[in-house]
Amino acid sequence: MKAYYHITSAALKSKMIFENDRDFVIGVNEVALCVLKFDVKVLAFCLMTNHFHFVVYGQEQDCVAFVQEYKRMLSIRMRNAKQEVGILRKVDLHVDELVGMDYLQNAIAYVLRNPMAARLKVMPYCYRWSSAGVY
């Protein structure tokens, strides 16, 4: 049965997944490419320097496969730009089902406001590395 899920990577303490604009561009492009491979809909996403978030809709196995493929493809694409790509293999993923409209809305708001929670001086709709601008 299809459901809504909040998928997040564990935040890295001493390393960054996305170090510069090029990394973020790769990350955003990989979201679109991975969606094409699985029967999932991405309702919201946010890429931060040391972690990422997705709110997705689909079968649990498809949603998990989507984010695992995202991590795998990100690692391959970034291999050309960085020496150390093994960092992505160490990133733990958390998948939580969102039951009820209130949980879904709160999860979307949480994901889109993540730059503000990280104390970045940017309004969510202006943060380039999330889907907030389309809301």
N, CA, C and O atoms as a Tinker XYZ file with bonds, in Angstrom:
   540  protein
     1  N      0.833000   -1.181000    0.000000    73     2
     2  CA     0.000000    0.000000    0.000000    64     1     3
     3  C      0.884000    1.254000    0.000000    63     2     4     5
     4  O      1.893000    1.312000    0.703000    81     3
     5  N      0.501000    2.228000   -0.777000    73     3     6
     6  CA     1.271000    3.466000   -0.844000    64     5     7
     7  C      1.005000    4.320000    0.393000    63     6     8     9
     8  O     -0.096000    4.337000    0.944000    81     7
     9  N      2.048000    5.022000    0.803000    73     7    10
    10  CA     1.952000    5.886000    1.976000    64     9    11
    11  C      2.941000    7.032000    1.805000    63    10    12    13
    12  O      3.716000    7.069000    0.849000    81    11
    13  N      2.897000    7.957000    2.742000    73    11    14
    14  CA     3.828000    9.082000    2.771000    64    13    15
    15  C      4.953000    8.755000    3.744000    63    14    16    17
    16  O      4.723000    8.162000    4.798000    81    15
    17  N      6.183000    9.151000    3.375000    73    15    18
    18  CA     7.354000    8.871000    4.203000    64    17    19
    19  C      8.248000   10.100000    4.293000    63    18    20    21
    20  O      8.416000   10.844000    3.327000    81    19
    21  N      8.811000   10.287000    5.472000    73    19    22
    22  CA     9.871000   11.278000    5.661000    64    21    23
    23  C     11.168000   10.491000    5.701000    63    22    24    25
    24  O     11.374000    9.651000    6.577000    81    23
    25  N     12.032000   10.771000    4.751000    73    23    26
    26  CA    13.324000   10.085000    4.673000    64    25    27
    27  C     14.402000   11.128000    4.916000    63    26    28    29
    28  O     14.423000   12.183000    4.282000    81    27
    29  N     15.278000   10.819000    5.828000    73    27    30
    30  CA    16.369000   11.740000    6.120000    64    29    31
    31  C     17.659000   10.959000    6.296000    63    30    32    33
    32  O     17.661000    9.799000    6.708000    81    31
    33  N     18.736000   11.617000    5.976000    73    31    34
    34  CA    20.043000   11.028000    6.240000    64    33    35
    35  C     20.511000   11.553000    7.590000    63    34    36    37
    36  O     20.170000   12.667000    7.989000    81    35
    37  N     21.285000   10.751000    8.276000    73    35    38
    38  CA    21.868000   11.210000    9.529000    64    37    39
    39  C     22.838000   12.342000    9.221000    63    38    40    41
    40  O     23.588000   12.282000    8.246000    81    39
    41  N     22.818000   13.354000   10.044000    73    39    42
    42  CA    23.712000   14.493000    9.834000    64    41    43
    43  C     25.141000   14.094000   10.193000    63    42    44    45
    44  O     25.404000   13.545000   11.263000    81    43
    45  N     26.038000   14.381000    9.283000    73    43    46
    46  CA    27.450000   14.119000    9.544000    64    45    47
    47  C     28.005000   15.226000   10.434000    63    46    48    49
    48  O     27.686000   16.399000   10.245000    81    47
    49  N     28.821000   14.857000   11.386000    73    47    50
    50  CA    29.349000   15.840000   12.340000    64    49    51
    51  C     30.591000   16.559000   11.818000    63    50    52    53
    52  O     30.721000   17.771000   11.985000    81    51
    53  N     31.493000   15.825000   11.194000    73    51    54
    54  CA    32.771000   16.442000   10.833000    64    53    55
    55  C     33.016000   16.516000    9.327000    63    54    56    57
    56  O     34.022000   17.087000    8.906000    81    55
    57  N     32.144000   15.965000    8.518000    73    55    58
    58  CA    32.316000   15.975000    7.059000    64    57    59
    59  C     31.081000   16.586000    6.411000    63    58    60    61
    60  O     30.029000   16.721000    7.035000    81    59
    61  N     31.235000   16.949000    5.152000    73    59    62
    62  CA    30.116000   17.501000    4.399000    64    61    63
    63  C     29.826000   16.625000    3.185000    63    62    64    65
    64  O     30.740000   16.116000    2.535000    81    63
    65  N     28.559000   16.462000    2.897000    73    63    66
    66  CA    28.147000   15.764000    1.674000    64    65    67
    67  C     28.225000   16.749000    0.508000    63    66    68    69
    68  O     28.777000   16.443000   -0.549000    81    67
    69  N     27.661000   17.933000    0.723000    73    67    70
    70  CA    27.619000   18.968000   -0.304000    64    69    71
    71  C     28.529000   20.109000    0.154000    63    70    72    73
    72  O     28.199000   20.835000    1.091000    81    71
    73  N     29.668000   20.260000   -0.510000    73    71    74
    74  CA    30.658000   21.248000   -0.085000    64    73    75
    75  C     30.576000   22.569000   -0.843000    63    74    76    77
    76  O     31.030000   23.602000   -0.351000    81    75
    77  N     29.994000   22.534000   -2.045000    73    75    78
    78  CA    29.965000   23.741000   -2.870000    64    77    79
    79  C     28.772000   23.683000   -3.821000    63    78    80    81
    80  O     28.034000   22.698000   -3.842000    81    79
    81  N     28.590000   24.729000   -4.598000    73    79    82
    82  CA    27.442000   24.788000   -5.512000    64    81    83
    83  C     27.424000   23.621000   -6.488000    63    82    84    85
    84  O     26.357000   23.094000   -6.801000    81    83
    85  N     28.588000   23.211000   -6.971000    73    83    86
    86  CA    28.647000   22.086000   -7.912000    64    85    87
    87  C     28.069000   20.824000   -7.275000    63    86    88    89
    88  O     27.307000   20.100000   -7.916000    81    87
    89  N     28.425000   20.557000   -6.024000    73    87    90
    90  CA    27.889000   19.392000   -5.320000    64    89    91
    91  C     26.372000   19.488000   -5.177000    63    90    92    93
    92  O     25.660000   18.504000   -5.379000    81    91
    93  N     25.882000   20.679000   -4.828000    73    91    94
    94  CA    24.442000   20.859000   -4.679000    64    93    95
    95  C     23.710000   20.678000   -6.005000    63    94    96    97
    96  O     22.629000   20.092000   -6.041000    81    95
    97  N     24.289000   21.176000   -7.089000    73    95    98
    98  CA    23.675000   21.001000   -8.413000    64    97    99
    99  C     23.588000   19.507000   -8.748000    63    98   100   101
   100  O     22.560000   19.034000   -9.232000    81    99
   101  N     24.654000   18.783000   -8.490000    73    99   102
   102  CA    24.637000   17.329000   -8.696000    64   101   103
   103  C     23.522000   16.712000   -7.855000    63   102   104   105
   104  O     22.763000   15.873000   -8.342000    81   103
   105  N     23.426000   17.125000   -6.606000    73   103   106
   106  CA    22.410000   16.585000   -5.703000    64   105   107
   107  C     20.995000   16.843000   -6.183000    63   106   108   109
   108  O     20.161000   15.938000   -6.159000    81   107
   109  N     20.711000   18.054000   -6.615000    73   107   110
   110  CA    19.369000   18.382000   -7.109000    64   109   111
   111  C     19.070000   17.600000   -8.387000    63   110   112   113
   112  O     17.971000   17.067000   -8.540000    81   111
   113  N     20.024000   17.527000   -9.296000    73   111   114
   114  CA    19.809000   16.777000  -10.539000    64   113   115
   115  C     19.552000   15.307000  -10.268000    63   114   116   117
   116  O     18.729000   14.687000  -10.942000    81   115
   117  N     20.244000   14.743000   -9.293000    73   115   118
   118  CA    20.052000   13.327000   -8.974000    64   117   119
   119  C     18.666000   13.048000   -8.401000    63   118   120   121
   120  O     18.138000   11.949000   -8.577000    81   119
   121  N     18.072000   14.018000   -7.722000    73   119   122
   122  CA    16.693000   13.834000   -7.243000    64   121   123
   123  C     15.806000   13.546000   -8.442000    63   122   124   125
   124  O     15.055000   12.571000   -8.443000    81   123
   125  N     15.890000   14.391000   -9.462000    73   123   126
   126  CA    15.044000   14.229000  -10.649000    64   125   127
   127  C     15.317000   12.912000  -11.365000    63   126   128   129
   128  O     14.384000   12.233000  -11.793000    81   127
   129  N     16.584000   12.549000  -11.497000    73   127   130
   130  CA    16.924000   11.311000  -12.207000    64   129   131
   131  C     16.464000   10.069000  -11.446000    63   130   132   133
   132  O     16.007000    9.103000  -12.057000    81   131
   133  N     16.580000   10.087000  -10.138000    73   131   134
   134  CA    16.172000    8.918000   -9.345000    64   133   135
   135  C     14.655000    8.756000   -9.311000    63   134   136   137
   136  O     14.155000    7.634000   -9.237000    81   135
   137  N     13.926000    9.860000   -9.363000    73   135   138
   138  CA    12.462000    9.772000   -9.398000    64   137   139
   139  C     12.005000    9.013000  -10.637000    63   138   140   141
   140  O     11.010000    8.289000  -10.597000    81   139
   141  N     12.729000    9.179000  -11.731000    73   139   142
   142  CA    12.350000    8.502000  -12.974000    64   141   143
   143  C     12.483000    6.988000  -12.890000    63   142   144   145
   144  O     11.865000    6.270000  -13.676000    81   143
   145  N     13.275000    6.494000  -11.955000    73   143   146
   146  CA    13.551000    5.062000  -11.848000    64   145   147
   147  C     12.574000    4.313000  -10.951000    63   146   148   149
   148  O     12.503000    3.085000  -10.998000    81   147
   149  N     11.820000    5.045000  -10.135000    73   147   150
   150  CA    10.956000    4.386000   -9.149000    64   149   151
   151  C      9.573000    5.015000   -9.148000    63   150   152   153
   152  O      9.399000    6.167000   -9.546000    81   151
   153  N      8.602000    4.251000   -8.700000    73   151   154
   154  CA     7.223000    4.727000   -8.631000    64   153   155
   155  C      7.034000    5.503000   -7.323000    63   154   156   157
   156  O      6.342000    5.052000   -6.411000    81   155
   157  N      7.659000    6.670000   -7.255000    73   155   158
   158  CA     7.547000    7.540000   -6.080000    64   157   159
   159  C      7.270000    8.963000   -6.541000    63   158   160   161
   160  O      7.603000    9.349000   -7.661000    81   159
   161  N      6.662000    9.721000   -5.666000    73   159   162
   162  CA     6.468000   11.143000   -5.890000    64   161   163
   163  C      7.178000   11.871000   -4.759000    63   162   164   165
   164  O      6.989000   11.548000   -3.586000    81   163
   165  N      7.990000   12.849000   -5.115000    73   163   166
   166  CA     8.685000   13.652000   -4.115000    64   165   167
   167  C      7.829000   14.890000   -3.859000    63   166   168   169
   168  O      7.630000   15.716000   -4.751000    81   167
   169  N      7.329000   15.009000   -2.639000    73   167   170
   170  CA     6.514000   16.155000   -2.270000    64   169   171
   171  C      7.365000   17.318000   -1.787000    63   170   172   173
   172  O      6.995000   18.478000   -1.968000    81   171
   173  N      8.496000   17.018000   -1.179000    73   171   174
   174  CA     9.397000   18.060000   -0.686000    64   173   175
   175  C     10.783000   17.456000   -0.510000    63   174   176   177
   176  O     10.933000   16.263000   -0.244000    81   175
   177  N     11.801000   18.316000   -0.666000    73   175   178
   178  CA    13.163000   17.886000   -0.367000    64   177   179
   179  C     13.979000   19.085000    0.055000    63   178   180   181
   180  O     13.642000   20.229000   -0.252000    81   179
   181  N     15.057000   18.808000    0.763000    73   179   182
   182  CA    15.994000   19.850000    1.156000    64   181   183
   183  C     17.373000   19.215000    1.299000    63   182   184   185
   184  O     17.548000   18.233000    2.019000    81   183
   185  N     18.335000   19.786000    0.610000    73   183   186
   186  CA    19.715000   19.330000    0.693000    64   185   187
   187  C     20.490000   20.326000    1.541000    63   186   188   189
   188  O     20.521000   21.519000    1.239000    81   187
   189  N     21.108000   19.838000    2.589000    73   187   190
   190  CA    21.926000   20.666000    3.471000    64   189   191
   191  C     23.372000   20.195000    3.315000    63   190   192   193
   192  O     23.608000   19.146000    2.716000    81   191
   193  N     24.326000   20.929000    3.829000    73   191   194
   194  CA    25.724000   20.557000    3.629000    64   193   195
   195  C     26.034000   19.165000    4.170000    63   194   196   197
   196  O     26.807000   18.427000    3.559000    81   195
   197  N     25.442000   18.792000    5.311000    73   195   198
   198  CA    25.817000   17.528000    5.944000    64   197   199
   199  C     24.685000   16.510000    6.044000    63   198   200   201
   200  O     24.851000   15.472000    6.684000    81   199
   201  N     23.539000   16.787000    5.424000    73   199   202
   202  CA    22.435000   15.817000    5.422000    64   201   203
   203  C     21.399000   16.224000    4.372000    63   202   204   205
   204  O     21.504000   17.281000    3.750000    81   203
   205  N     20.395000   15.358000    4.190000    73   203   206
   206  CA    19.315000   15.681000    3.264000    64   205   207
   207  C     18.000000   15.119000    3.779000    63   206   208   209
   208  O     17.979000   14.203000    4.600000    81   207
   209  N     16.894000   15.687000    3.279000    73   207   210
   210  CA    15.541000   15.272000    3.656000    64   209   211
   211  C     14.700000   15.092000    2.402000    63   210   212   213
   212  O     14.869000   15.806000    1.413000    81   211
   213  N     13.791000   14.124000    2.459000    73   211   214
   214  CA    12.781000   13.946000    1.426000    64   213   215
   215  C     11.449000   13.637000    2.091000    63   214   216   217
   216  O     11.408000   12.929000    3.097000    81   215
   217  N     10.363000   14.158000    1.542000    73   215   218
   218  CA     9.025000   13.672000    1.856000    64   217   219
   219  C      8.529000   13.064000    0.554000    63   218   220   221
   220  O      8.398000   13.747000   -0.461000    81   219
   221  N      8.256000   11.770000    0.604000    73   219   222
   222  CA     7.907000   11.041000   -0.616000    64   221   223
   223  C      6.614000   10.263000   -0.419000    63   222   224   225
   224  O      6.183000   10.008000    0.705000    81   223
   225  N      6.009000    9.892000   -1.541000    73   223   226
   226  CA     4.791000    9.093000   -1.543000    64   225   227
   227  C      5.018000    7.885000   -2.432000    63   226   228   229
   228  O      5.472000    8.023000   -3.568000    81   227
   229  N      4.708000    6.714000   -1.927000    73   227   230
   230  CA     4.845000    5.490000   -2.708000    64   229   231
   231  C      4.837000    4.275000   -1.813000    63   230   232   233
   232  O      4.614000    4.380000   -0.607000    81   231
   233  N      5.083000    3.114000   -2.411000    73   231   234
   234  CA     5.252000    1.885000   -1.636000    64   233   235
   235  C      6.535000    2.025000   -0.818000    63   234   236   237
   236  O      7.505000    2.615000   -1.294000    81   235
   237  N      6.554000    1.497000    0.389000    73   235   238
   238  CA     7.737000    1.644000    1.236000    64   237   239
   239  C      8.997000    1.148000    0.541000    63   238   240   241
   240  O     10.032000    1.811000    0.593000    81   239
   241  N      8.921000   -0.013000   -0.111000    73   239   242
   242  CA    10.125000   -0.559000   -0.758000    64   241   243
   243  C     10.605000    0.336000   -1.896000    63   242   244   245
   244  O     11.810000    0.441000   -2.127000    81   243
   245  N      9.683000    0.984000   -2.612000    73   243   246
   246  CA    10.076000    1.908000   -3.675000    64   245   247
   247  C     10.712000    3.174000   -3.101000    63   246   248   249
   248  O     11.683000    3.693000   -3.652000    81   247
   249  N     10.164000    3.660000   -2.001000    73   247   250
   250  CA    10.706000    4.868000   -1.370000    64   249   251
   251  C     12.108000    4.607000   -0.829000    63   250   252   253
   252  O     12.997000    5.447000   -0.965000    81   251
   253  N     12.303000    3.449000   -0.221000    73   251   254
   254  CA    13.626000    3.088000    0.292000    64   253   255
   255  C     14.594000    2.885000   -0.868000    63   254   256   257
   256  O     15.738000    3.336000   -0.810000    81   255
   257  N     14.143000    2.214000   -1.913000    73   255   258
   258  CA    14.999000    2.003000   -3.088000    64   257   259
   259  C     15.370000    3.336000   -3.733000    63   258   260   261
   260  O     16.501000    3.517000   -4.185000    81   259
   261  N     14.425000    4.262000   -3.774000    73   259   262
   262  CA    14.686000    5.593000   -4.324000    64   261   263
   263  C     15.836000    6.273000   -3.590000    63   262   264   265
   264  O     16.767000    6.762000   -4.229000    81   263
   265  N     15.787000    6.313000   -2.263000    73   263   266
   266  CA    16.810000    7.040000   -1.516000    64   265   267
   267  C     18.141000    6.282000   -1.513000    63   266   268   269
   268  O     19.203000    6.903000   -1.469000    81   267
   269  N     18.095000    4.960000   -1.559000    73   267   270
   270  CA    19.345000    4.201000   -1.673000    64   269   271
   271  C     19.998000    4.454000   -3.026000    63   270   272   273
   272  O     21.218000    4.594000   -3.113000    81   271
   273  N     19.195000    4.510000   -4.070000    73   271   274
   274  CA    19.722000    4.823000   -5.405000    64   273   275
   275  C     20.239000    6.262000   -5.452000    63   274   276   277
   276  O     21.257000    6.541000   -6.085000    81   275
   277  N     19.544000    7.160000   -4.788000    73   275   278
   278  CA    19.993000    8.550000   -4.715000    64   277   279
   279  C     21.387000    8.611000   -4.096000    63   278   280   281
   280  O     22.285000    9.263000   -4.628000    81   279
   281  N     21.554000    7.937000   -2.988000    73   279   282
   282  CA    22.845000    7.915000   -2.306000    64   281   283
   283  C     23.928000    7.297000   -3.197000    63   282   284   285
   284  O     25.050000    7.799000   -3.263000    81   283
   285  N     23.580000    6.211000   -3.875000    73   283   286
   286  CA    24.532000    5.518000   -4.748000    64   285   287
   287  C     24.943000    6.403000   -5.927000    63   286   288   289
   288  O     26.130000    6.533000   -6.228000    81   287
   289  N     23.963000    7.005000   -6.587000    73   287   290
   290  CA    24.255000    7.832000   -7.750000    64   289   291
   291  C     24.991000    9.115000   -7.361000    63   290   292   293
   292  O     25.849000    9.595000   -8.102000    81   291
   293  N     24.659000    9.654000   -6.219000    73   291   294
   294  CA    25.371000   10.837000   -5.725000    64   293   295
   295  C     26.843000   10.509000   -5.518000    63   294   296   297
   296  O     27.722000   11.305000   -5.848000    81   295
   297  N     27.094000    9.350000   -4.979000    73   295   298
   298  CA    28.471000    8.911000   -4.748000    64   297   299
   299  C     29.232000    8.780000   -6.068000    63   298   300   301
   300  O     30.387000    9.193000   -6.162000    81   299
   301  N     28.596000    8.213000   -7.074000    73   299   302
   302  CA    29.231000    8.044000   -8.384000    64   301   303
   303  C     29.495000    9.409000   -9.031000    63   302   304   305
   304  O     30.595000    9.656000   -9.525000    81   303
   305  N     28.497000   10.289000   -9.028000    73   303   306
   306  CA    28.637000   11.606000   -9.663000    64   305   307
   307  C     29.697000   12.454000   -8.975000    63   306   308   309
   308  O     30.428000   13.198000   -9.628000    81   307
   309  N     29.775000   12.340000   -7.667000    73   307   310
   310  CA    30.727000   13.163000   -6.926000    64   309   311
   311  C     32.137000   12.589000   -6.964000    63   310   312   313
   312  O     33.097000   13.276000   -6.614000    81   311
   313  N     32.266000   11.356000   -7.378000    73   311   314
   314  CA    33.593000   10.739000   -7.463000    64   313   315
   315  C     34.512000   11.561000   -8.351000    63   314   316   317
   316  O     35.712000   11.652000   -8.091000    81   315
   317  N     33.957000   12.157000   -9.395000    73   315   318
   318  CA    34.764000   12.964000  -10.301000    64   317   319
   319  C     35.212000   14.273000   -9.649000    63   318   320   321
   320  O     36.231000   14.844000  -10.038000    81   319
   321  N     34.458000   14.745000   -8.666000    73   319   322
   322  CA    34.735000   16.049000   -8.075000    64   321   323
   323  C     35.532000   15.955000   -6.779000    63   322   324   325
   324  O     36.174000   16.924000   -6.375000    81   323
   325  N     35.496000   14.800000   -6.125000    73   323   326
   326  CA    36.111000   14.690000   -4.801000    64   325   327
   327  C     36.965000   13.444000   -4.703000    63   326   328   329
   328  O     36.740000   12.456000   -5.403000    81   327
   329  N     37.918000   13.506000   -3.848000    73   327   330
   330  CA    38.729000   12.326000   -3.541000    64   329   331
   331  C     37.939000   11.347000   -2.666000    63   330   332   333
   332  O     37.959000   10.137000   -2.887000    81   331
   333  N     37.251000   11.898000   -1.677000    73   331   334
   334  CA    36.611000   11.051000   -0.677000    64   333   335
   335  C     35.109000   10.945000   -0.918000    63   334   336   337
   336  O     34.352000   11.842000   -0.549000    81   335
   337  N     34.685000    9.855000   -1.535000    73   335   338
   338  CA    33.265000    9.640000   -1.749000    64   337   339
   339  C     32.735000    8.546000   -0.833000    63   338   340   341
   340  O     31.525000    8.340000   -0.748000    81   339
   341  N     33.626000    7.851000   -0.153000    73   339   342
   342  CA    33.206000    6.806000    0.771000    64   341   343
   343  C     32.340000    7.339000    1.887000    63   342   344   345
   344  O     31.673000    6.572000    2.582000    81   343
   345  N     32.343000    8.637000    2.062000    73   343   346
   346  CA    31.543000    9.268000    3.102000    64   345   347
   347  C     30.064000    8.935000    2.942000    63   346   348   349
   348  O     29.361000    8.765000    3.938000    81   347
   349  N     29.583000    8.839000    1.706000    73   347   350
   350  CA    28.164000    8.564000    1.475000    64   349   351
   351  C     27.783000    7.147000    1.884000    63   350   352   353
   352  O     26.634000    6.903000    2.253000    81   351
   353  N     28.715000    6.220000    1.825000    73   351   354
   354  CA    28.420000    4.862000    2.256000    64   353   355
   355  C     28.149000    4.805000    3.755000    63   354   356   357
   356  O     27.417000    3.939000    4.236000    81   355
   357  N     28.746000    5.734000    4.478000    73   355   358
   358  CA    28.603000    5.755000    5.935000    64   357   359
   359  C     27.368000    6.506000    6.411000    63   358   360   361
   360  O     27.066000    6.498000    7.604000    81   359
   361  N     26.652000    7.151000    5.502000    73   359   362
   362  CA    25.487000    7.946000    5.876000    64   361   363
   363  C     24.300000    7.023000    6.137000    63   362   364   365
   364  O     23.837000    6.314000    5.243000    81   363
   365  N     23.818000    7.044000    7.373000    73   363   366
   366  CA    22.633000    6.255000    7.733000    64   365   367
   367  C     21.379000    6.950000    7.235000    63   366   368   369
   368  O     21.317000    8.178000    7.177000    81   367
   369  N     20.378000    6.151000    6.875000    73   367   370
   370  CA    19.109000    6.674000    6.419000    64   369   371
   371  C     18.014000    6.321000    7.417000    63   370   372   373
   372  O     18.026000    5.245000    8.015000    81   371
   373  N     17.079000    7.232000    7.587000    73   371   374
   374  CA    15.925000    6.999000    8.459000    64   373   375
   375  C     14.671000    7.184000    7.620000    63   374   376   377
   376  O     14.514000    8.190000    6.928000    81   375
   377  N     13.779000    6.196000    7.691000    73   375   378
   378  CA    12.540000    6.234000    6.927000    64   377   379
   379  C     11.387000    6.121000    7.916000    63   378   380   381
   380  O     11.237000    5.110000    8.601000    81   379
   381  N     10.571000    7.177000    7.981000    73   379   382
   382  CA     9.441000    7.198000    8.903000    64   381   383
   383  C      8.157000    7.412000    8.129000    63   382   384   385
   384  O      8.039000    8.360000    7.354000    81   383
   385  N      7.188000    6.521000    8.343000    73   383   386
   386  CA     5.889000    6.691000    7.710000    64   385   387
   387  C      5.161000    7.856000    8.373000    63   386   388   389
   388  O      5.188000    8.016000    9.594000    81   387
   389  N      4.518000    8.652000    7.549000    73   387   390
   390  CA     3.748000    9.798000    8.034000    64   389   391
   391  C      2.275000    9.435000    7.999000    63   390   392   393
   392  O      1.679000    9.351000    6.925000    81   391
   393  N      1.686000    9.220000    9.160000    73   391   394
   394  CA     0.292000    8.802000    9.254000    64   393   395
   395  C     -0.563000   10.014000    9.605000    63   394   396   397
   396  O     -0.389000   10.621000   10.661000    81   395
   397  N     -1.469000   10.355000    8.728000    73   395   398
   398  CA    -2.372000   11.474000    8.967000    64   397   399
   399  C     -1.900000   12.748000    8.293000    63   398   400   401
   400  O     -0.703000   12.970000    8.112000    81   399
   401  N     -2.857000   13.574000    7.928000    73   399   402
   402  CA    -2.571000   14.807000    7.212000    64   401   403
   403  C     -1.754000   15.787000    8.056000    63   402   404   405
   404  O     -0.898000   16.491000    7.520000    81   403
   405  N     -2.003000   15.841000    9.357000    73   403   406
   406  CA    -1.235000   16.750000   10.223000    64   405   407
   407  C      0.244000   16.392000   10.209000    63   406   408   409
   408  O      1.093000   17.275000   10.093000    81   407
   409  N      0.559000   15.105000   10.327000    73   407   410
   410  CA     1.967000   14.673000   10.300000    64   409   411
   411  C      2.602000   14.981000    8.951000    63   410   412   413
   412  O      3.752000   15.416000    8.883000    81   411
   413  N      1.855000   14.755000    7.886000    73   411   414
   414  CA     2.368000   15.038000    6.545000    64   413   415
   415  C      2.680000   16.529000    6.391000    63   414   416   417
   416  O      3.765000   16.896000    5.941000    81   415
   417  N      1.738000   17.375000    6.760000    73   415   418
   418  CA     1.948000   18.822000    6.637000    64   417   419
   419  C      3.104000   19.294000    7.514000    63   418   420   421
   420  O      3.911000   20.120000    7.086000    81   419
   421  N      3.187000   18.779000    8.724000    73   419   422
   422  CA     4.281000   19.164000    9.621000    64   421   423
   423  C      5.631000   18.711000    9.081000    63   422   424   425
   424  O      6.620000   19.435000    9.197000    81   423
   425  N      5.680000   17.521000    8.491000    73   423   426
   426  CA     6.938000   17.014000    7.928000    64   425   427
   427  C      7.380000   17.871000    6.744000    63   426   428   429
   428  O      8.561000   18.193000    6.613000    81   427
   429  N      6.438000   18.237000    5.890000    73   427   430
   430  CA     6.774000   19.089000    4.747000    64   429   431
   431  C      7.287000   20.443000    5.242000    63   430   432   433
   432  O      8.294000   20.946000    4.744000    81   431
   433  N      6.605000   21.022000    6.207000    73   431   434
   434  CA     7.046000   22.313000    6.756000    64   433   435
   435  C      8.422000   22.183000    7.387000    63   434   436   437
   436  O      9.270000   23.057000    7.211000    81   435
   437  N      8.649000   21.115000    8.112000    73   435   438
   438  CA     9.952000   20.892000    8.757000    64   437   439
   439  C     11.064000   20.797000    7.709000    63   438   440   441
   440  O     12.118000   21.415000    7.861000    81   439
   441  N     10.829000   20.031000    6.659000    73   439   442
   442  CA    11.833000   19.857000    5.604000    64   441   443
   443  C     12.130000   21.191000    4.921000    63   442   444   445
   444  O     13.292000   21.541000    4.711000    81   443
   445  N     11.093000   21.920000    4.581000    73   443   446
   446  CA    11.288000   23.165000    3.839000    64   445   447
   447  C     11.879000   24.286000    4.699000    63   446   448   449
   448  O     12.509000   25.206000    4.176000    81   447
   449  N     11.676000   24.209000    6.006000    73   447   450
   450  CA    12.231000   25.225000    6.903000    64   449   451
   451  C     13.590000   24.825000    7.464000    63   450   452   453
   452  O     14.140000   25.538000    8.303000    81   451
   453  N     14.130000   23.719000    7.024000    73   451   454
   454  CA    15.397000   23.229000    7.551000    64   453   455
   455  C     16.537000   24.241000    7.449000    63   454   456   457
   456  O     17.338000   24.317000    8.380000    81   455
   457  N     16.656000   25.017000    6.381000    73   455   458
   458  CA    17.725000   26.030000    6.342000    64   457   459
   459  C     17.607000   27.056000    7.473000    63   458   460   461
   460  O     18.619000   27.506000    8.011000    81   459
   461  N     16.391000   27.419000    7.828000    73   459   462
   462  CA    16.204000   28.353000    8.935000    64   461   463
   463  C     16.575000   27.697000   10.258000    63   462   464   465
   464  O     17.174000   28.334000   11.124000    81   463
   465  N     16.223000   26.433000   10.414000    73   463   466
   466  CA    16.571000   25.710000   11.638000    64   465   467
   467  C     18.086000   25.609000   11.790000    63   466   468   469
   468  O     18.604000   25.560000   12.905000    81   467
   469  N     18.789000   25.579000   10.662000    73   467   470
   470  CA    20.254000   25.524000   10.681000    64   469   471
   471  C     20.866000   26.919000   10.824000    63   470   472   473
   472  O     22.083000   27.087000   10.739000    81   471
   473  N     20.012000   27.902000   11.039000    73   471   474
   474  CA    20.436000   29.292000   11.246000    64   473   475
   475  C     21.091000   29.922000   10.006000    63   474   476   477
   476  O     21.918000   30.827000   10.119000    81   475
   477  N     20.710000   29.432000    8.841000    73   475   478
   478  CA    21.166000   30.091000    7.622000    64   477   479
   479  C     20.333000   31.354000    7.428000    63   478   480   481
   480  O     19.139000   31.368000    7.726000    81   479
   481  N     20.943000   32.374000    6.947000    73   479   482
   482  CA    20.243000   33.650000    6.774000    64   481   483
   483  C     19.574000   33.694000    5.411000    63   482   484   485
   484  O     19.967000   34.449000    4.521000    81   483
   485  N     18.549000   32.859000    5.277000    73   483   486
   486  CA    17.825000   32.784000    4.018000    64   485   487
   487  C     16.392000   32.325000    4.315000    63   486   488   489
   488  O     16.163000   31.456000    5.156000    81   487
   489  N     15.448000   32.923000    3.614000    73   487   490
   490  CA    14.066000   32.464000    3.736000    64   489   491
   491  C     13.947000   31.145000    2.975000    63   490   492   493
   492  O     14.609000   30.962000    1.954000    81   491
   493  N     13.114000   30.228000    3.457000    73   491   494
   494  CA    13.028000   28.915000    2.813000    64   493   495
   495  C     12.768000   28.970000    1.309000    63   494   496   497
   496  O     13.370000   28.205000    0.555000    81   495
   497  N     11.891000   29.852000    0.866000    73   495   498
   498  CA    11.564000   29.904000   -0.560000    64   497   499
   499  C     12.718000   30.438000   -1.410000    63   498   500   501
   500  O     12.677000   30.338000   -2.636000    81   499
   501  N     13.741000   31.002000   -0.774000    73   499   502
   502  CA    14.921000   31.489000   -1.501000    64   501   503
   503  C     16.094000   30.509000   -1.437000    63   502   504   505
   504  O     17.109000   30.707000   -2.105000    81   503
   505  N     15.955000   29.464000   -0.641000    73   503   506
   506  CA    17.033000   28.488000   -0.531000    64   505   507
   507  C     17.039000   27.632000   -1.794000    63   506   508   509
   508  O     16.065000   26.936000   -2.080000    81   507
   509  N     18.127000   27.683000   -2.543000    73   507   510
   510  CA    18.185000   27.059000   -3.879000    64   509   511
   511  C     18.186000   25.543000   -3.858000    63   510   512   513
   512  O     17.866000   24.916000   -4.868000    81   511
   513  N     18.536000   24.945000   -2.742000    73   511   514
   514  CA    18.763000   23.501000   -2.726000    64   513   515
   515  C     17.608000   22.755000   -2.071000    63   514   516   517
   516  O     17.808000   21.721000   -1.434000    81   515
   517  N     16.412000   23.278000   -2.230000    73   515   518
   518  CA    15.216000   22.605000   -1.724000    64   517   519
   519  C     14.058000   22.874000   -2.686000    63   518   520   521
   520  O     14.194000   23.608000   -3.665000    81   519
   521  N     12.937000   22.267000   -2.381000    73   519   522
   522  CA    11.759000   22.454000   -3.210000    64   521   523
   523  C     10.853000   23.560000   -2.665000    63   522   524   525
   524  O      9.733000   23.726000   -3.149000    81   523
   525  N     11.311000   24.311000   -1.675000    73   523   526
   526  CA    10.478000   25.345000   -1.052000    64   525   527
   527  C      9.997000   26.391000   -2.051000    63   526   528   529
   528  O      8.891000   26.913000   -1.913000    81   527
   529  N     10.805000   26.699000   -3.039000    73   527   530
   530  CA    10.434000   27.706000   -4.021000    64   529   531
   531  C      9.199000   27.366000   -4.842000    63   530   532   533
   532  O      8.595000   28.260000   -5.436000    81   531
   533  N      8.816000   26.116000   -4.890000    73   531   534
   534  CA     7.635000   25.719000   -5.678000    64   533   535
   535  C      6.367000   25.685000   -4.840000    63   534   536   537
   536  O      5.281000   25.435000   -5.363000    81   535
   537  N      6.501000   25.938000   -3.533000    73   535   538
   538  CA     5.309000   25.917000   -2.679000    64   537   539
   539  C      4.665000   27.274000   -2.657000    63   538   540
   540  O      3.645000   27.462000   -1.993000    81   539
